[in-house]
Amino acid sequence: MQQKKPMQRKIRQSQTIVPFGVGAIFDFKGESFVACDVFRWGPRGEVIRSERLAAALGVSQFRSAPAVDSNAWAPSAAGIPYSRFPSWLFCPQCRRMTRWKRSLEQEGKAPTCGNCPKRQPLVPMRWIQICPAGHMGDVDWKRWAHSRDHSPEVRQCQKENLFFEALPGKGAGGLDSIQVHCRSCRGRRDLMGITSKGSLKAIGVTCAGRQPWQRLDEKADCVEIPLAVQRGASNVYFPLVHSSIEIPSPSRADASSEKALAVKADNWFRALMTTNEESPMFGPTVENLAQTHSVTEDYVKALVRDEKQREAGKATAVEATPGDLLGEEWAAFLTPSENSEDPHFRTRHVGLTTSRDEQDAITSLLTGRIDKVVLADRLREVRALEGFHRVTPGGRDTLVKAALKHPVNWLPAIDVRGEGIFLSLEENRLTVWEERDDVRARIAELDRRLDNSFMGPRLRERTGSVLAPRYVLLHTLAHLLIRRLAFESGYAATSLRERIYARSSEGGESASKQAGILIYTAAGDSEGTLGGLVRQGEPPALQTTILEALQEAMWCSSDPLCSENLASTFDSLNFAACHACTLVAETSCESGNYLLDRAMVIGNDQVQGFFKPVLDAALAAAGEGVRGIG
């Protein structure tokens, strides 16, 4: 007789950060689990190095989730720990509810009903409770079933002989058609109103003060009022994920820092300026400088290359404050690096057109608005999970750390590679457009909504203290290009991601202004390295893609509802944007599909779009072509 293989529960390594990171609920073939904190990983996991991101988050290193052998017989202990949650389960056949315990677990086997002859698999209860402090736990179904009937027999019942039943004659229309019934004392209550604010407090339920995988002695005193929600609700889990594009040359961003100036003032460094990298003395000299000044050899080499480029007039004038992740990346993309030997960051500057292409009016208007096009043939991105919120994405005071309160000096992360297209807008023309009264008035209304939104604290980390018109413009343009590039390049739309560089002077930042977008693939599989995206960035293909994206933005199947923004009474954080025209997959957007407006790009009757002159010229040229044919 052939032995039955044990069930394996696997997810992709990238999913251990989002969407199934620490504290998130993971459904698998009828079972429901929650990811435990990283302290319970133990020493497992491959170390991921990202000095810039580690310094910004105050940790020493990152680790990826340990990979499990693809062999079906691989031991389950090789993976990361998930705990079964919710612990209240019910049998879909006899409807008996069971409070599942860890002592009942059998490796590789799903829970089954002990009351049914056929050992029917148990189903997790759909409702759980969460609180604004980040705690999560089971609903006290015993108390709920006995909360409506106040007779002494019901109030004194201590048994858990509970059944999750559908009420006869009520169909399956709402929560009033299902109930929790205690067959020992006849106590019962339907689920109508269970998700209302204060419904659990009204029956004496308090916050559990812990996470589902924690022991009772790890419980914290919590005064927050718990809220009953469905376990798949969007407010159960708000992960806080940070990412960094790994640039090869830190000297581009801090060439004038105290550390860099000390290295460059050394006599041995001046000797390197007159020596090529193939010289026998180059390596030992670099090693000596690195040891003397406590820096890496790559750092010294980067300083040498950057200084030589400065002397040749090729180095970038853009600098960033050390620790400013986006600023350092911005400087790196603007710096030519065609001769870079870095295996993870290789870029080349191209134009929208080649010197052989004819410059018509449309091309002239478009190139006047797009400053630089940089193709990244190779990119490396590190994404790290710092923690999560529940109920609302609050501030640092309610952030639940990925290690909870354990002393861990690392964070879970993934290391992915891909390719990308970087675009920057012409700063002077953009500044003039931002000063228009119609543009500022429209953005001021969106900024007011952002202040009043529960998403405000999270989105302000992207936009700064003041929402600038350039952020909405760049963000919307990135979405339009993602949708078009997915059609042209052959990548799935979910494989493309955006990164917005939109710093302005309105928020009081002292660093240089930024106005660019990076559209890239960074997947943990082969789709990150196919090369199709970079090919779409070659001239003149990118110009055609941009023009087609602008033309597609003119029409939406939801117009006029979408373009006229009739949903404004709901305090929406988007203006002219919907799933039919602008929104992309949640995994592709850095801001949760918020702060979008097609009018900022193409314009409408109320506001002048930044690319409206380009679109008008393209439409005029198309009209001339039609008349010419006639």
C-alpha positions as CSV (number, residue, x, y, z in Angstrom):
1,M,0.0,0.0,0.0
2,Q,1.4,3.4,-1.0
3,Q,1.9,5.8,1.9
4,K,0.0,9.1,1.6
5,K,2.4,12.1,1.4
6,P,1.9,14.7,4.1
7,M,0.4,18.0,3.1
8,Q,2.9,20.8,2.5
9,R,1.9,24.4,3.0
10,K,4.2,26.6,0.9
11,I,4.2,30.3,-0.2
12,R,6.7,32.2,-2.3
13,Q,9.6,33.7,-0.5
14,S,8.6,37.2,-1.6
15,Q,5.2,36.7,0.0
16,T,6.8,36.4,3.4
17,I,7.1,40.2,3.3
18,V,3.9,41.2,1.5
19,P,1.1,40.1,1.7
20,F,1.8,37.2,4.2
21,G,4.4,38.9,6.4
22,V,4.6,38.9,10.2
23,G,1.1,39.3,11.7
24,A,-0.8,38.7,8.4
25,I,-3.4,35.9,7.9
26,F,-2.7,33.3,5.3
27,D,-5.4,31.1,3.9
28,F,-4.4,27.7,2.5
29,K,-6.9,25.2,1.1
30,G,-9.5,25.9,3.7
31,E,-7.1,26.4,6.6
32,S,-6.2,29.7,8.1
33,F,-2.8,30.7,9.7
34,V,-1.0,33.8,10.9
35,A,2.7,34.5,10.5
36,C,4.7,34.5,13.7
37,D,7.2,37.2,14.7
38,V,10.8,36.9,13.4
39,F,12.2,36.1,16.9
40,R,10.7,32.7,16.3
41,W,12.6,32.2,13.1
42,G,15.7,31.4,15.1
43,P,19.1,31.6,13.4
44,R,17.7,30.5,10.0
45,G,17.4,32.6,6.9
46,E,20.0,33.9,4.4
47,V,21.7,37.2,5.3
48,I,20.8,40.1,3.0
49,R,23.1,43.1,3.0
50,S,22.0,46.6,2.3
51,E,24.1,49.1,4.2
52,R,22.0,52.2,3.3
53,L,18.6,50.6,4.2
54,A,20.1,49.1,7.4
55,A,21.4,52.5,8.5
56,A,18.0,54.1,7.8
57,L,16.1,51.5,9.8
58,G,18.6,51.2,12.6
59,V,19.4,47.5,12.2
60,S,22.6,45.6,11.4
61,Q,21.4,43.3,8.7
62,F,18.4,41.7,7.0
63,R,17.4,38.1,6.5
64,S,15.2,36.3,4.0
65,A,12.9,33.6,4.9
66,P,14.6,30.2,4.8
67,A,13.8,28.4,1.5
68,V,12.1,25.0,1.7
69,D,13.3,22.2,-0.6
70,S,10.9,21.7,-3.5
71,N,10.9,18.0,-2.7
72,A,7.5,17.0,-1.4
73,W,9.1,15.1,1.4
74,A,11.0,18.1,2.7
75,P,10.5,18.6,6.5
76,S,8.1,21.4,7.4
77,A,10.5,22.6,10.1
78,A,12.7,24.0,7.4
79,G,10.3,26.9,6.8
80,I,9.2,29.8,9.0
81,P,6.6,29.4,11.7
82,Y,2.9,30.1,11.1
83,S,0.3,29.5,13.8
84,R,-3.3,28.3,13.2
85,F,-5.7,31.2,13.6
86,P,-8.5,31.6,14.4
87,S,-8.6,28.7,16.9
88,W,-12.4,28.5,16.7
89,L,-13.4,26.1,13.9
90,F,-16.6,24.5,12.9
91,C,-17.8,21.5,11.0
92,P,-19.7,22.4,7.8
93,Q,-21.7,19.2,8.1
94,C,-22.8,18.9,11.7
95,R,-22.0,22.6,12.5
96,R,-20.4,21.9,15.8
97,M,-17.8,24.5,16.9
98,T,-14.4,23.4,18.2
99,R,-11.8,25.5,20.0
100,W,-8.6,24.0,18.4
101,K,-5.5,23.6,20.6
102,R,-1.9,23.2,19.7
103,S,-1.9,19.8,21.4
104,L,-4.3,18.6,18.8
105,E,-2.1,19.5,15.8
106,Q,-0.8,16.7,13.7
107,E,2.1,17.5,11.3
108,G,0.9,18.0,7.7
109,K,-2.8,17.3,8.6
110,A,-5.7,19.6,8.6
111,P,-8.1,19.6,11.6
112,T,-11.1,17.3,11.3
113,C,-14.4,16.9,13.1
114,G,-14.4,14.3,15.9
115,N,-18.2,14.3,15.9
116,C,-18.8,13.2,12.3
117,P,-18.1,9.6,11.1
118,K,-16.4,10.7,8.0
119,R,-14.0,13.1,9.8
120,Q,-15.1,16.1,8.0
121,P,-12.4,18.9,7.6
122,L,-13.1,21.8,10.0
123,V,-13.5,25.3,8.7
124,P,-12.2,28.4,10.5
125,M,-14.7,30.9,11.8
126,R,-15.0,34.0,9.6
127,W,-15.0,36.6,12.3
128,I,-12.1,37.7,14.6
129,Q,-11.3,40.7,16.8
130,I,-8.6,43.3,16.4
131,C,-7.7,46.5,18.2
132,P,-6.0,49.8,17.2
133,A,-2.9,48.8,19.3
134,G,-2.3,46.0,16.8
135,H,-3.5,43.0,18.9
136,M,-5.6,40.2,17.3
137,G,-7.5,37.3,18.8
138,D,-10.6,35.1,18.6
139,V,-14.0,36.4,19.3
140,D,-15.3,35.1,22.6
141,W,-18.1,33.0,21.0
142,K,-19.1,31.4,24.3
143,R,-19.9,34.8,25.7
144,W,-21.5,36.0,22.5
145,A,-23.9,32.9,22.5
146,H,-24.9,33.6,26.1
147,S,-25.2,37.4,25.9
148,R,-28.8,37.8,24.7
149,D,-30.7,35.5,27.1
150,H,-30.4,36.7,30.7
151,S,-32.0,33.7,32.4
152,P,-30.0,32.2,35.3
153,E,-29.5,28.9,33.4
154,V,-27.9,30.7,30.4
155,R,-25.9,33.2,32.4
156,Q,-24.3,30.4,34.5
157,C,-23.6,28.0,31.7
158,Q,-19.9,27.2,31.5
159,K,-19.9,24.7,28.7
160,E,-18.6,25.2,25.2
161,N,-21.2,23.0,23.4
162,L,-21.5,25.6,20.6
163,F,-22.9,25.2,17.1
164,F,-22.7,27.6,14.2
165,E,-26.1,27.4,12.5
166,A,-28.2,28.9,9.7
167,L,-31.6,30.0,10.9
168,P,-34.5,28.3,9.0
169,G,-36.7,30.5,6.9
170,K,-34.2,33.4,6.8
171,G,-32.3,32.3,3.7
172,A,-28.7,33.4,3.5
173,G,-29.2,37.1,3.1
174,G,-27.4,38.6,6.1
175,L,-25.9,38.2,9.5
176,D,-29.3,37.8,11.1
177,S,-29.7,34.5,9.3
178,I,-26.8,32.8,11.2
179,Q,-26.4,32.2,14.9
180,V,-24.1,30.7,17.5
181,H,-26.2,28.3,19.6
182,C,-25.3,26.6,22.9
183,R,-27.1,23.3,23.0
184,S,-26.4,22.8,26.7
185,C,-28.4,25.7,27.9
186,R,-30.3,26.7,24.8
187,G,-28.5,30.1,24.7
188,R,-28.3,31.6,21.3
189,R,-27.6,34.8,19.4
190,D,-27.5,35.7,15.7
191,L,-24.6,37.7,14.3
192,M,-26.5,40.9,13.5
193,G,-24.5,43.9,14.7
194,I,-21.3,41.9,15.6
195,T,-19.2,44.2,13.4
196,S,-20.6,47.4,14.9
197,K,-18.4,49.6,17.0
198,G,-18.7,48.7,20.6
199,S,-20.6,45.4,20.0
200,L,-17.9,43.4,21.8
201,K,-17.5,45.9,24.6
202,A,-21.3,45.8,25.2
203,I,-21.0,42.1,26.2
204,G,-17.9,42.6,28.4
205,V,-15.3,41.5,25.9
206,T,-11.9,43.2,26.3
207,C,-8.8,43.2,24.1
208,A,-6.7,40.0,24.3
209,G,-3.5,42.1,24.6
210,R,-1.5,39.7,22.5
211,Q,-1.0,38.1,19.1
212,P,-2.5,34.7,18.3
213,W,0.9,32.9,18.5
214,Q,1.9,34.4,21.8
215,R,1.5,32.6,25.1
216,L,-0.9,33.8,27.8
217,D,2.0,35.0,30.0
218,E,3.1,37.3,27.1
219,K,-0.2,39.2,27.3
220,A,0.0,43.0,27.7
221,D,-2.5,45.2,29.4
222,C,-4.5,46.9,26.6
223,V,-7.3,49.4,27.1
224,E,-8.3,49.7,23.5
225,I,-11.8,48.6,22.5
226,P,-11.7,45.5,20.3
227,L,-13.5,45.5,17.0
228,A,-15.0,42.4,15.3
229,V,-14.2,42.1,11.6
230,Q,-14.0,39.4,9.0
231,R,-10.6,37.8,8.9
232,G,-10.1,38.8,5.3
233,A,-11.0,42.5,5.9
234,S,-8.6,45.1,4.6
235,N,-8.2,46.7,8.0
236,V,-6.8,43.6,9.6
237,Y,-3.3,44.2,8.3
238,F,-1.4,47.3,7.2
239,P,2.3,46.3,6.7
240,L,5.1,48.9,6.8
241,V,7.5,48.0,4.1
242,H,10.7,49.9,3.2
243,S,12.7,49.4,0.1
244,S,16.0,50.5,-1.4
245,I,17.4,50.4,-4.9
246,E,21.0,49.3,-4.2
247,I,23.3,51.8,-5.9
248,P,26.9,50.8,-6.4
249,S,28.6,54.1,-5.5
250,P,27.8,55.8,-2.2
251,S,30.3,58.5,-3.2
252,R,27.8,59.9,-5.7
253,A,25.6,60.9,-2.8
254,D,28.1,61.8,-0.1
255,A,31.2,62.9,-2.1
256,S,31.4,66.0,0.1
257,S,30.8,64.2,3.4
258,E,33.5,64.3,6.2
259,K,34.3,60.6,5.6
260,A,34.8,61.1,1.8
261,L,36.8,64.3,2.3
262,A,39.1,62.5,4.7
263,V,39.8,59.7,2.1
264,K,40.3,62.2,-0.7
265,A,42.8,64.2,1.4
266,D,45.0,61.2,1.8
267,N,48.2,61.2,-0.2
268,W,47.6,57.7,-1.3
269,F,44.3,58.7,-2.8
270,R,46.0,61.4,-4.9
271,A,48.3,58.7,-6.2
272,L,45.3,56.7,-7.3
273,M,44.1,59.6,-9.4
274,T,47.0,59.1,-11.7
275,T,46.8,55.3,-11.8
276,N,44.4,53.1,-13.8
277,E,42.6,50.1,-12.2
278,E,44.8,47.6,-14.1
279,S,47.9,48.8,-12.4
280,P,49.6,46.3,-10.0
281,M,49.7,49.0,-7.3
282,F,46.0,50.0,-7.6
283,G,44.6,47.1,-5.5
284,P,47.1,47.3,-2.6
285,T,46.7,51.1,-2.4
286,V,42.9,50.8,-2.3
287,E,43.1,48.1,0.4
288,N,45.5,50.4,2.5
289,L,43.1,53.4,2.2
290,A,40.1,51.3,3.1
291,Q,41.8,50.0,6.3
292,T,43.1,53.4,7.3
293,H,39.8,55.2,7.0
294,S,37.5,52.2,8.0
295,V,35.6,52.1,4.8
296,T,35.1,49.4,2.2
297,E,37.3,48.9,-0.9
298,D,34.3,49.4,-3.1
299,Y,33.8,52.8,-1.5
300,V,37.3,53.9,-2.2
301,K,37.0,52.7,-5.8
302,A,33.7,54.6,-6.2
303,L,35.4,57.8,-4.9
304,V,38.2,57.4,-7.4
305,R,35.8,56.9,-10.3
306,D,33.6,59.8,-9.2
307,E,36.5,62.2,-8.8
308,K,37.9,61.3,-12.2
309,Q,34.4,62.0,-13.7
310,R,34.3,65.3,-11.9
311,E,37.7,66.3,-13.4
312,A,36.4,65.2,-16.9
313,G,33.2,67.2,-16.4
314,K,31.0,64.2,-16.5
315,A,30.0,63.8,-12.8
316,T,26.6,64.7,-11.7
317,A,26.0,68.0,-9.9
318,V,23.2,66.4,-7.9
319,E,24.1,65.4,-4.3
320,A,22.1,64.0,-1.4
321,T,22.4,63.9,2.3
322,P,23.8,60.5,3.5
323,G,20.9,58.4,4.7
324,D,18.4,60.0,2.3
325,L,17.5,56.8,0.3
326,L,15.5,58.5,-2.5
327,G,18.0,61.3,-2.7
328,E,21.0,58.9,-3.1
329,E,19.1,56.9,-5.8
330,W,18.2,60.1,-7.6
331,A,21.8,61.1,-7.8
332,A,22.8,57.7,-8.9
333,F,20.4,57.6,-11.8
334,L,21.4,61.0,-13.0
335,T,25.1,60.0,-13.0
336,P,26.3,58.2,-16.2
337,S,27.7,54.8,-15.3
338,E,28.0,53.0,-18.7
339,N,31.5,51.7,-17.6
340,S,30.3,50.5,-14.2
341,E,31.4,47.0,-13.3
342,D,28.8,46.6,-10.6
343,P,26.7,43.4,-11.4
344,H,23.6,44.8,-9.7
345,F,23.3,48.4,-11.0
346,R,24.0,49.1,-14.6
347,T,22.5,52.1,-16.3
348,R,22.8,54.0,-19.6
349,H,21.5,57.4,-20.6
350,V,19.5,57.5,-23.8
351,G,17.2,60.0,-25.4
352,L,13.6,59.8,-26.6
353,T,14.9,59.9,-30.1
354,T,18.1,59.2,-31.9
355,S,20.1,61.7,-33.9
356,R,18.8,60.2,-37.1
357,D,15.1,60.7,-36.2
358,E,13.2,63.6,-37.6
359,Q,12.3,66.2,-35.0
360,D,8.6,67.1,-35.5
361,A,6.5,69.4,-33.4
362,I,5.2,66.5,-31.2
363,T,8.7,65.3,-30.5
364,S,9.9,68.8,-29.7
365,L,7.1,69.4,-27.2
366,L,7.7,66.0,-25.5
367,T,11.4,66.4,-25.2
368,G,10.9,69.8,-23.8
369,R,9.1,68.2,-20.9
370,I,11.1,65.1,-20.3
371,D,14.7,65.9,-19.2
372,K,16.4,62.5,-19.0
373,V,15.7,58.9,-20.0
374,V,17.9,56.3,-18.2
375,L,17.7,52.6,-18.9
376,A,18.6,50.3,-16.0
377,D,19.8,47.1,-17.5
378,R,20.3,45.7,-14.0
379,L,18.7,46.6,-10.7
380,R,18.8,45.1,-7.2
381,E,16.1,46.0,-4.7
382,V,15.9,45.1,-1.0
383,R,12.5,45.2,0.6
384,A,12.3,45.0,4.4
385,L,9.2,44.6,6.7
386,E,9.5,46.8,9.8
387,G,6.2,46.0,11.3
388,F,2.4,46.4,10.9
389,H,-0.7,48.2,12.1
390,R,-4.3,47.0,12.5
391,V,-7.6,48.9,12.2
392,T,-5.9,52.0,10.7
393,P,-2.3,52.7,9.4
394,G,-1.2,54.9,12.3
395,G,2.1,56.3,13.4
396,R,5.2,54.9,15.1
397,D,3.4,54.8,18.5
398,T,1.0,52.0,17.3
399,L,3.5,50.2,15.1
400,V,3.8,46.5,16.0
401,K,7.4,45.6,15.3
402,A,8.3,42.5,13.2
403,A,10.1,41.1,16.3
404,L,7.5,42.3,18.7
405,K,9.4,43.2,21.9
406,H,12.2,40.8,21.4
407,P,15.8,42.0,21.2
408,V,16.5,41.3,17.5
409,N,18.9,43.5,15.4
410,W,17.6,42.4,12.0
411,L,14.5,42.6,9.9
412,P,12.9,40.2,7.5
413,A,13.6,41.2,3.9
414,I,13.8,39.9,0.3
415,D,16.5,40.6,-2.3
416,V,15.2,40.9,-5.8
417,R,16.7,41.8,-9.2
418,G,15.3,43.2,-12.3
419,E,15.5,46.1,-14.9
420,G,13.8,49.4,-15.3
421,I,13.2,52.7,-17.1
422,F,13.9,56.0,-15.3
423,L,12.4,59.3,-16.5
424,S,12.9,62.8,-15.1
425,L,10.9,65.8,-16.0
426,E,12.3,69.2,-17.0
427,E,12.5,71.1,-13.7
428,N,12.0,74.7,-15.0
429,R,8.9,73.9,-17.0
430,L,7.5,71.8,-14.2
431,T,8.0,74.6,-11.7
432,V,6.1,77.1,-13.9
433,W,3.3,74.6,-14.3
434,E,3.1,74.0,-10.6
435,E,2.7,77.8,-9.9
436,R,-0.5,77.9,-12.0
437,D,-3.6,78.9,-9.9
438,D,-5.8,76.2,-11.4
439,V,-3.2,73.5,-10.6
440,R,-2.6,74.7,-7.0
441,A,-6.3,75.0,-6.3
442,R,-7.0,71.5,-7.4
443,I,-4.1,70.0,-5.4
444,A,-5.1,72.1,-2.3
445,E,-8.4,70.3,-2.2
446,L,-6.7,66.9,-2.5
447,D,-4.3,67.9,0.2
448,R,-7.2,68.8,2.5
449,R,-8.7,65.4,2.0
450,L,-5.4,63.8,2.8
451,D,-5.2,65.6,6.1
452,N,-8.7,64.3,7.0
453,S,-8.1,60.7,5.8
454,F,-7.1,57.7,8.0
455,M,-4.4,57.1,5.3
456,G,-2.8,60.5,5.9
457,P,0.0,59.4,8.3
458,R,1.1,56.6,5.9
459,L,0.9,58.7,2.7
460,R,2.6,61.7,4.2
461,E,5.8,59.5,4.4
462,R,5.7,59.6,0.6
463,T,4.5,63.1,-0.1
464,G,6.0,65.1,2.7
465,S,4.2,67.6,4.9
466,V,2.7,69.3,1.8
467,L,1.2,67.5,-1.2
468,A,2.9,69.0,-4.2
469,P,1.3,69.0,-7.7
470,R,4.4,67.2,-9.1
471,Y,3.7,64.1,-6.9
472,V,0.2,63.6,-8.2
473,L,1.5,64.3,-11.8
474,L,4.4,61.8,-11.6
475,H,2.3,59.2,-9.7
476,T,-0.5,59.3,-12.3
477,L,2.0,59.2,-15.2
478,A,3.7,56.2,-13.7
479,H,0.4,54.4,-13.6
480,L,-0.5,55.2,-17.2
481,L,2.9,54.0,-18.3
482,I,2.7,50.8,-16.3
483,R,-0.6,49.9,-17.9
484,R,0.8,50.6,-21.4
485,L,4.1,49.0,-20.8
486,A,2.5,45.8,-19.6
487,F,0.7,45.7,-22.9
488,E,3.8,46.4,-25.0
489,S,6.6,44.6,-23.1
490,G,4.9,41.2,-22.4
491,Y,5.3,41.4,-18.7
492,A,2.3,40.9,-16.5
493,A,1.1,44.2,-15.0
494,T,1.7,42.8,-11.5
495,S,5.4,42.3,-12.4
496,L,5.9,46.1,-12.9
497,R,6.4,48.5,-10.0
498,E,6.8,52.2,-9.5
499,R,9.1,54.4,-7.5
500,I,8.3,58.1,-7.4
501,Y,11.0,60.8,-6.9
502,A,8.9,64.0,-6.3
503,R,10.7,66.2,-3.7
504,S,9.8,69.9,-4.0
505,S,10.7,72.9,-1.9
506,E,7.2,73.3,-0.5
507,G,7.7,70.8,2.4
508,G,10.7,72.7,3.6
509,E,13.2,70.1,2.5
510,S,16.8,71.4,2.2
511,A,17.9,68.8,-0.4
512,S,17.7,69.3,-4.1
513,K,14.4,69.0,-6.0
514,Q,13.4,65.8,-7.6
515,A,10.9,65.1,-10.4
516,G,11.2,61.6,-11.8
517,I,9.8,58.1,-11.9
518,L,11.3,54.6,-12.1
519,I,9.2,51.8,-13.6
520,Y,10.9,48.5,-13.0
521,T,10.6,44.8,-12.6
522,A,11.8,43.4,-9.4
523,A,10.4,39.9,-8.9
524,G,11.9,37.0,-7.1
525,D,11.8,34.8,-10.2
526,S,12.9,34.9,-13.9
527,E,10.4,37.6,-14.8
528,G,12.7,40.2,-13.3
529,T,15.5,39.6,-15.9
530,L,13.8,39.0,-19.3
531,G,15.0,42.3,-20.8
532,G,11.7,43.2,-22.4
533,L,11.1,46.3,-20.3
534,V,14.5,47.9,-21.2
535,R,13.9,47.3,-24.9
536,Q,10.7,49.3,-24.6
537,G,12.8,52.2,-23.3
538,E,15.0,52.3,-26.3
539,P,14.4,55.2,-28.7
540,P,12.0,55.8,-30.4
541,A,9.9,53.0,-28.8
542,L,9.5,54.9,-25.5
543,Q,8.2,58.0,-27.2
544,T,5.6,56.0,-28.9
545,T,4.6,54.3,-25.6
546,I,4.3,57.7,-23.8
547,L,2.1,59.2,-26.6
548,E,-0.1,56.1,-26.6
549,A,-0.4,56.2,-22.8
550,L,-1.4,59.9,-23.0
551,Q,-4.0,59.2,-25.7
552,E,-5.5,56.3,-23.7
553,A,-5.8,58.6,-20.7
554,M,-8.2,60.8,-22.6
555,W,-10.9,58.2,-22.6
556,C,-12.3,56.1,-19.8
557,S,-15.2,53.7,-20.0
558,S,-16.5,55.2,-16.7
559,D,-16.6,58.7,-18.1
560,P,-18.2,61.1,-17.3
561,L,-18.3,59.8,-13.7
562,C,-14.6,59.3,-13.6
563,S,-13.4,62.6,-15.3
564,E,-16.0,64.7,-13.5
565,N,-15.1,63.3,-10.1
566,L,-18.6,62.8,-8.9
567,A,-17.3,60.7,-5.9
568,S,-15.9,63.8,-4.2
569,T,-18.5,63.8,-1.5
570,F,-16.9,60.6,-0.1
571,D,-13.6,62.4,0.5
572,S,-11.9,60.2,-2.1
573,L,-8.1,60.6,-2.3
574,N,-8.3,60.4,-6.1
575,F,-9.8,62.8,-8.6
576,A,-10.1,61.6,-12.2
577,A,-8.9,58.0,-11.7
578,C,-10.6,54.6,-11.6
579,H,-9.9,50.9,-12.4
580,A,-10.9,51.4,-16.0
581,C,-8.2,54.0,-16.8
582,T,-5.5,54.6,-14.1
583,L,-5.4,52.2,-11.2
584,V,-2.9,49.3,-11.2
585,A,-2.3,46.3,-9.0
586,E,-1.8,47.0,-5.3
587,T,1.6,45.3,-5.5
588,S,2.7,47.8,-8.2
589,C,1.8,51.0,-6.5
590,E,3.8,52.5,-3.6
591,S,0.8,54.5,-2.3
592,G,-2.1,52.1,-2.4
593,N,-3.7,53.5,-5.5
594,Y,-4.2,56.9,-3.9
595,L,-3.3,60.4,-5.0
596,L,-4.1,60.0,-8.7
597,D,-5.6,62.4,-11.2
598,R,-5.6,62.1,-15.0
599,A,-6.3,65.8,-15.2
600,M,-2.9,66.6,-13.9
601,V,-1.4,64.8,-16.9
602,I,-3.8,65.5,-19.8
603,G,-5.9,68.4,-18.5
604,N,-9.6,69.1,-18.6
605,D,-12.0,72.1,-18.5
606,Q,-10.9,73.1,-15.0
607,V,-7.1,72.6,-15.1
608,Q,-4.2,72.7,-17.5
609,G,-2.5,69.3,-17.7
610,F,1.3,69.2,-17.9
611,F,1.3,67.2,-21.1
612,K,-1.7,68.8,-22.7
613,P,0.3,70.7,-25.3
614,V,1.9,67.4,-26.4
615,L,-1.5,65.7,-26.6
616,D,-3.0,68.6,-28.6
617,A,-0.2,68.5,-31.1
618,A,-0.6,64.7,-31.5
619,L,-4.4,65.1,-32.1
620,A,-3.8,67.9,-34.6
621,A,-1.3,65.8,-36.5
622,A,-3.7,62.9,-36.5
623,G,-6.5,65.2,-37.9
624,E,-4.2,66.4,-40.6
625,G,-3.4,62.8,-41.6
626,V,-7.1,62.0,-41.9
627,R,-7.7,65.0,-44.0
628,G,-4.7,64.2,-46.2
629,I,-6.2,60.7,-46.8
630,G,-9.5,62.2,-47.7
